[in-house]
Amino acid sequence: MATSGLQHVAAMYAGVVAPPLIVGAAVGLSATDLTFLTGACLFTAGLATFLQTLGIWKIGARLPFVNGVTFAGVAPMTAIVASAKDKSDALPMIFGAVIVAGLLGFVAAPFFSKAIRFFPPVVTGSVITLIGVSLLPVAFGWAQGPNPAAHDYGSTTNLTLAGITLLIVLLLRRFTRGFVKQIAVLLGLILGTLIAIPFGAADFSPVAHADVVGFPTPFHFGAPTFHIAAILSMCVVMVVSMTESTADMLALGEIVERPSDEKTIAAGLRADTLGSALSPLFNGFMCSAFAQNIGLVAMTRIRSRFVVAVGGGFLVLMGLCPMAASLIAVVPRPVLGGAGVVLFGSVAASGIQTLVRAGLEKDNNVLIVAVSLAVGLIPITAPGFYHAFPETAKIVLDSGISTGCVAAVLLNLVFNHFGKGDEAEDVTHPMEAGQELTPAH
């Protein structure tokens, strides 16, 4: 049980620590504060996992789910940081917005579970794909170095370290089996860091100054503040998170041969949203189910929710040991970038897998995917596209995940629920070579 639980932690560890690293770097936190924020996210991920796997009352799907910081909130949170005049005010703004979004989501959970028909694979697949694609530029930035103003930013040394780490992860995934294969990303980070030492790219000072035992002091970065634009942005993220969690529950229910009904989905969403609302109290971010752990359940066939609960215990213990949490701060940014290519790319690939099941032989679904992806990619491909809009609106608009999700939901309603046109739904394909023209064509 302990080994299997640790395996779940290994499969999602890099995913939990990536969001605090991204947001913390955007805020400009010191190495000590970055370590604290990372430990807080590990601690709250463990609490959210307990809530989801063990459950209390009508809270918790009681499925082998690992919960942690959702990727969907990274882009909106960095947009909130960019909009803050004083960077020290950014984290309290984020925490306040997450608390409100979590509480509203908790109230809406039973109603959201009834609206599952409005979130078919064409919507969830588009959203998950956007999550991965939106975060790939972060990995590319990491690969170049920690500081864009530094003389070695984008140097051949940094890019080589990123490439070596990526190669290590790929080789481990290709030529190993079982537990080693599952922790390929973690091993890639360790080996990449060791290789970076001779180049002087690894800094071990965060570990030297970290305490062995600590506790994520409530409101360490200040009491939460509440701003309408930030709250609206995180509410959109909450909808995205609830959509993704619902899709994950449906998939996991099939794997463990306990199909998720409306009651199970509602209980699971209550755990997600309550965990998110409580997370900022201990300086954590919005929590959601981790899709990569579903694949681990399918592969190992270990379906026990108590195994995953043990994994949640490991997360809590790591959050209570700042020295353990500081180890991730030692990893050079280029090394993290090389692993991030696999990590974030896997999220995008997961979304594409969902889209494959979305019925793309229909013109309507093709249009939904095409337009929602295009809208969601605007902030990435044209960062200044919304420069003329008010700052409050840009917090939402500059998040491709948020705008893409809204576009996908609305387009799905228009094309698949509010009435259909007279045009044929099947996509028209060009004729094959040598094929005669028939009345059907």
C-alpha positions in Angstrom: 0.0 0.0 0.0 2.8 2.4 0.9 4.7 1.7 -2.4 1.6 2.1 -4.5 0.6 5.3 -2.7 4.1 6.7 -3.2 3.8 5.8 -6.9 0.7 8.0 -7.2 2.7 10.8 -5.6 5.6 10.3 -8.0 3.2 10.4 -11.0 1.8 13.8 -10.0 4.5 15.4 -7.9 5.9 17.6 -10.7 2.4 18.6 -11.6 1.7 19.8 -8.0 4.8 21.9 -7.7 4.7 23.5 -11.2 1.9 26.0 -10.5 3.4 27.5 -7.4 6.8 27.7 -9.2 5.1 29.6 -12.1 3.1 31.9 -9.9 5.8 32.4 -7.4 8.3 33.3 -10.1 5.8 35.8 -11.5 5.3 37.4 -8.1 9.1 37.5 -7.6 9.2 35.5 -4.4 12.5 34.8 -2.7 13.8 31.2 -2.6 12.6 30.9 1.0 9.1 32.1 0.2 9.0 29.9 -3.0 9.8 26.9 -0.9 7.1 27.8 1.6 4.5 28.2 -1.2 5.5 24.9 -2.8 5.2 23.1 0.6 1.8 24.7 1.2 0.5 23.4 -2.1 1.8 19.9 -1.3 0.1 20.1 2.1 -3.3 21.3 0.7 -3.1 18.7 -2.1 -2.9 16.0 0.6 -5.9 17.4 2.5 -7.9 17.6 -0.8 -7.0 14.0 -1.6 -8.2 12.9 1.8 -11.4 14.7 1.3 -12.0 13.1 -2.2 -10.9 9.5 -1.3 -12.2 9.1 2.2 -15.0 11.6 2.2 -17.3 12.9 4.8 -21.1 13.2 4.6 -22.0 13.9 1.0 -18.5 15.2 0.2 -16.1 13.1 -1.7 -16.5 10.7 -4.7 -14.8 8.0 -2.7 -12.9 6.9 -5.8 -9.1 6.5 -6.2 -8.6 10.2 -7.0 -5.5 12.3 -6.4 -6.2 16.0 -6.0 -3.8 18.8 -6.4 -3.3 22.3 -7.7 -5.1 22.6 -11.1 -3.1 23.7 -14.2 -6.2 25.6 -15.4 -5.7 28.3 -12.8 -2.1 29.1 -13.7 -2.7 31.5 -16.7 -5.5 33.5 -14.9 -3.4 33.7 -11.7 -0.4 35.0 -13.6 -2.7 37.5 -15.3 -3.8 38.7 -11.9 -0.2 39.1 -10.8 0.5 41.1 -13.9 -2.5 43.4 -13.2 -1.4 44.1 -9.6 0.3 47.4 -9.1 2.2 46.0 -6.1 3.3 42.4 -6.6 3.0 41.8 -2.8 -0.8 42.3 -3.2 -1.1 39.6 -5.9 -1.2 36.5 -3.8 -3.9 37.9 -1.4 -5.9 38.8 -4.4 -5.6 35.2 -5.8 -6.4 33.6 -2.4 -9.5 35.8 -2.0 -10.7 34.9 -5.5 -10.1 31.2 -5.0 -12.0 31.2 -1.7 -15.1 32.8 -3.3 -14.9 30.6 -6.4 -14.6 27.5 -4.2 -17.6 28.4 -2.0 -19.7 29.2 -5.1 -18.7 26.0 -6.7 -19.6 24.0 -3.6 -23.1 25.5 -3.7 -23.4 24.9 -7.4 -22.0 21.3 -7.3 -25.4 19.4 -7.3 -26.8 21.6 -10.0 -23.6 21.3 -12.1 -23.8 17.5 -11.9 -27.3 17.8 -13.6 -25.8 19.9 -16.4 -23.4 17.2 -17.5 -25.1 17.0 -20.9 -23.8 20.5 -21.7 -20.2 19.4 -21.3 -19.7 16.6 -23.8 -16.2 15.5 -25.0 -16.1 18.2 -27.6 -16.1 20.8 -24.8 -14.0 19.0 -22.2 -11.5 17.9 -24.9 -11.1 21.5 -26.2 -10.5 22.8 -22.7 -8.0 20.1 -21.7 -6.1 20.7 -24.9 -6.0 24.4 -24.3 -4.6 23.8 -20.7 -1.7 21.9 -22.1 -1.0 24.2 -25.1 -1.3 27.3 -22.9 1.4 26.0 -20.5 3.9 24.9 -23.1 5.3 28.4 -23.5 6.1 28.3 -19.7 8.2 25.2 -20.3 10.0 26.8 -23.2 10.7 29.8 -21.0 12.1 27.6 -18.2 14.3 25.9 -20.8 16.0 29.2 -21.5 16.8 30.0 -17.9 15.3 31.6 -14.8 16.0 35.3 -15.6 15.2 36.8 -19.1 17.6 39.7 -18.3 20.5 37.4 -17.5 23.4 37.1 -20.0 23.0 33.3 -20.3 19.3 33.4 -20.9 18.6 31.0 -23.9 22.3 30.0 -23.9 23.4 26.7 -25.5 24.2 25.4 -22.0 20.7 26.0 -20.7 19.0 24.6 -23.8 21.4 21.5 -23.7 20.4 20.9 -20.1 16.7 21.0 -21.1 17.3 18.7 -24.0 19.2 16.2 -21.9 16.5 16.1 -19.3 13.8 15.6 -22.0 15.9 12.8 -23.5 16.3 11.1 -20.1 12.6 11.2 -19.5 11.9 9.8 -22.9 14.5 7.0 -22.6 13.1 6.0 -19.2 9.6 5.9 -20.5 10.7 3.8 -23.5 13.1 1.3 -21.9 11.9 0.8 -18.3 8.9 -0.8 -16.8 6.7 -0.6 -13.7 7.6 1.8 -10.9 10.7 3.3 -12.6 8.6 4.1 -15.8 6.0 5.8 -13.7 8.5 8.1 -12.0 10.4 8.9 -15.2 9.7 12.6 -14.8 10.9 12.7 -11.2 14.1 10.7 -12.1 14.6 13.1 -15.1 14.5 16.0 -12.7 17.0 14.3 -10.3 19.5 13.2 -13.0 19.2 16.6 -14.9 20.0 18.4 -11.7 23.1 16.2 -11.1 24.3 16.8 -14.6 23.7 20.6 -14.1 26.1 20.7 -11.1 29.3 20.8 -13.1 27.9 23.7 -15.1 27.2 25.7 -11.9 23.5 25.8 -12.7 22.3 24.1 -9.5 21.8 26.2 -6.3 21.5 24.2 -3.1 21.2 27.1 -0.8 17.4 26.8 -0.4 17.9 23.3 1.2 20.6 24.6 3.5 18.4 27.3 4.9 15.2 25.2 5.1 13.8 23.8 8.3 13.4 20.1 8.7 9.9 20.5 10.3 7.5 23.3 9.6 3.8 24.2 9.1 2.2 26.3 6.4 1.2 29.2 8.6 -2.3 30.4 7.7 -2.3 33.6 5.6 1.5 33.7 5.5 1.4 36.1 2.5 -1.3 38.3 4.0 -5.1 38.2 4.5 -7.1 37.5 1.4 -8.5 40.5 -0.5 -11.5 40.4 -2.8 -11.6 42.0 -6.2 -14.4 41.5 -8.7 -12.3 41.0 -11.8 -10.0 38.4 -10.1 -13.1 36.6 -8.6 -14.7 36.5 -12.0 -11.6 35.1 -13.6 -11.2 32.3 -10.9 -15.0 31.5 -11.2 -14.4 30.7 -14.9 -11.5 28.6 -13.8 -13.7 26.8 -11.3 -16.1 26.0 -14.1 -13.2 24.6 -16.2 -12.0 22.6 -13.2 -15.4 21.2 -12.4 -15.8 20.3 -16.1 -12.4 18.5 -16.1 -13.1 16.7 -12.8 -16.5 15.5 -14.0 -14.9 14.1 -17.1 -12.2 12.4 -14.9 -14.9 10.9 -12.6 -16.7 9.5 -15.6 -13.5 8.0 -16.9 -12.3 6.6 -13.6 -15.8 5.2 -12.8 -15.5 3.1 -16.0 -12.0 1.9 -15.1 -12.9 0.7 -11.6 -16.2 -0.7 -12.9 -18.3 1.6 -10.7 -19.9 4.0 -13.1 -20.2 7.5 -11.7 -23.8 8.6 -11.4 -25.2 12.0 -10.7 -24.9 11.5 -7.0 -21.2 10.5 -7.2 -20.3 13.4 -9.5 -22.0 15.9 -7.1 -20.1 14.5 -4.1 -16.9 14.6 -6.0 -17.4 18.2 -7.1 -18.2 19.1 -3.5 -14.8 17.7 -2.4 -13.0 19.6 -5.2 -14.7 22.9 -4.4 -14.5 22.6 -0.6 -10.8 21.6 -0.9 -10.3 24.7 -3.1 -12.0 27.0 -0.7 -10.0 25.7 2.3 -6.7 25.6 0.4 -6.0 29.4 0.5 -6.2 29.3 4.3 -2.9 27.4 4.2 -1.5 29.4 1.2 -2.5 26.9 -1.4 -4.3 27.3 -4.8 -7.4 25.8 -6.4 -7.5 22.0 -6.4 -8.7 19.5 -8.9 -8.4 15.9 -9.9 -5.2 14.8 -11.6 -5.8 13.0 -14.8 -2.4 11.3 -15.0 -3.3 9.2 -11.9 -6.3 7.8 -13.7 -3.9 6.3 -16.2 -1.9 4.8 -13.3 -5.0 3.2 -11.9 -5.8 1.7 -15.3 -2.3 0.4 -15.8 -1.7 -1.1 -12.3 -5.3 -2.3 -11.8 -4.9 -1.2 -8.2 -8.3 0.3 -7.6 -8.3 0.9 -3.8 -9.1 4.4 -2.8 -7.2 3.8 0.4 -4.0 3.4 -1.5 -4.5 6.9 -3.0 -5.4 8.1 0.5 -1.9 6.9 1.7 -0.5 8.9 -1.2 -2.4 11.9 0.2 -0.6 11.2 3.5 2.7 11.4 1.8 1.8 14.8 0.3 0.8 16.1 3.8 4.1 14.9 5.3 6.1 16.5 2.5 4.2 19.7 3.0 5.2 19.6 6.7 8.8 19.2 5.9 10.1 22.4 4.3 13.4 20.7 3.5 11.7 18.1 1.4 9.7 20.8 -0.3 12.8 22.9 -0.9 14.3 20.1 -3.0 12.3 21.1 -6.0 13.7 24.7 -5.7 17.1 23.2 -6.2 16.1 21.9 -9.7 17.6 24.3 -12.3 15.0 26.1 -14.4 16.3 24.6 -17.7 16.0 21.1 -16.2 12.4 21.8 -15.2 11.7 23.1 -18.6 12.9 19.9 -20.3 10.6 17.8 -18.0 7.8 20.4 -18.5 7.7 19.7 -22.2 6.6 16.1 -21.4 4.4 17.1 -18.6 2.5 19.9 -20.3 2.5 18.2 -23.7 0.9 15.1 -22.0 -2.0 17.3 -20.8 -2.5 18.6 -24.4 -2.3 15.0 -25.7 -4.9 13.9 -23.1 -7.2 16.6 -24.5 -6.7 15.4 -28.0 -7.5 11.9 -26.9 -10.8 13.2 -25.6 -11.5 15.0 -28.8 -11.0 11.8 -30.7 -14.1 10.5 -28.9 -16.0 13.8 -29.5 -17.5 12.9 -32.9 -15.4 15.1 -35.1 -17.1 13.5 -38.2 -19.8 16.1 -37.6 -19.4 19.6 -39.0 -20.9 21.2 -35.9 -18.3 19.7 -33.6 -15.4 20.6 -35.9 -16.6 24.2 -35.8 -16.8 24.1 -32.0 -13.3 22.8 -31.7 -11.9 25.1 -34.3 -13.3 28.3 -33.0 -12.8 27.5 -29.3 -9.1 26.6 -29.8 -8.6 29.7 -32.0 -10.1 31.9 -29.3 -8.1 30.2 -26.6 -4.8 30.6 -28.4 -5.2 34.4 -28.9 -3.3 35.3 -25.7 -0.5 32.9 -26.7 -0.1 33.8 -30.4 -1.0 37.5 -30.1 -0.2 38.6 -26.5 -1.2 42.3 -27.2 -4.5 41.4 -28.9 -6.6 42.8 -26.0 -4.4 45.8 -25.2 -7.2 48.3 -25.7 -9.5 46.6 -23.2 -9.8 47.7 -19.5 -7.4 46.0 -17.1 -10.2 44.3 -15.3 -11.4 42.7 -18.5 -7.9 41.7 -19.5 -7.6 39.5 -16.4 -10.2 37.2 -18.0 -9.4 37.8 -21.7 -5.7 37.2 -21.2 -6.4 33.6 -20.0 -6.8 31.5 -23.1 -8.2 28.6 -21.0 -11.0 30.8 -19.6 -12.0 32.4 -23.0 -11.6 29.1 -24.8 -13.9 27.3 -22.3 -16.6 29.9 -22.5 -16.4 29.8 -26.3 -16.7 26.0 -26.3 -19.7 25.9 -24.0 -21.6 28.6 -25.8 -20.8 27.2 -29.3 -21.9 23.7 -28.1 -25.2 25.2 -26.8 -25.8 27.0 -30.1 -24.9 24.2 -32.5 -26.0 21.1 -30.5 -28.8 22.2 -28.1 -30.6 25.3 -29.4 -31.6 23.9 -32.7 -29.8 22.5 -35.7 -29.6 23.8 -39.2 -30.6 22.0 -42.4 -27.0 21.4 -43.5 -25.6 17.9 -43.4 -23.7 17.1 -40.2 -21.1 14.9 -41.8 -17.9 16.5 -42.8 -17.5 16.5 -46.6 -14.2 14.9 -47.7 -12.4 15.3 -51.0 -12.9 12.4 -53.5 -10.2 9.8 -53.6 -8.1 9.5 -56.7 -9.9 7.5 -59.5 -13.2 7.8 -57.7 -16.1 8.6 -60.1 -18.6 11.4 -59.4 -21.9 9.9 -58.2 -25.2 11.5 -57.3 -24.2 11.0 -53.6 -21.1 13.0 -54.1 
